[in-house]
Amino acid sequence: MESTDRTLFNTIECMLFVAGDPVPVTEIARVLDLSLAVAKGALGEMEQIYKAEGRGIQLLVTADTAQLVSNRDYTSAVKDLL
């Protein structure tokens, strides 16, 4: 992965973490001065990376929004914690 991709992915990840709620993809594109196609492409790549690595946090991307969510594979541990 190129460093520009890494920086973009890290920036989007930070934005989504702080937001908590679903963020419109159009807002991600606007804030980062990206075309909608580039923003959607980055989110799609990020979603695949999260899934492939089986992280505890997953990226949920819909047609219009993106959000960081907990991985359902770890629901039992989360329930025990809460």
Secondary structure as the mmCIF struct_conf table of DSSP 4:
data_model
#
loop_
_struct_conf.conf_type_id
_struct_conf.id
_struct_conf.beg_label_comp_id
_struct_conf.beg_label_asym_id
_struct_conf.beg_label_seq_id
_struct_conf.end_label_comp_id
_struct_conf.end_label_asym_id
_struct_conf.end_label_seq_id
HELX_RH_AL_P HELX_RH_AL_P1 SER A 3 ALA A 19
BEND BEND1 ASP A 21 ASP A 21
STRN STRN1 VAL A 23 PRO A 24
HELX_RH_AL_P HELX_RH_AL_P2 VAL A 25 VAL A 31
TURN_TY1_P TURN_TY1_P1 LEU A 32 ASP A 33
HELX_RH_AL_P HELX_RH_AL_P3 LEU A 36 GLU A 53
TURN_TY1_P TURN_TY1_P2 GLY A 54 GLY A 54
BEND BEND2 GLY A 56 GLY A 56
STRN STRN2 ILE A 57 VAL A 61
BEND BEND3 ALA A 63 ASP A 64
STRN STRN3 THR A 65 SER A 70
HELX_RH_3T_P HELX_RH_3T_P1 ARG A 72 TYR A 74
HELX_RH_AL_P HELX_RH_AL_P4 THR A 75 LEU A 81
#
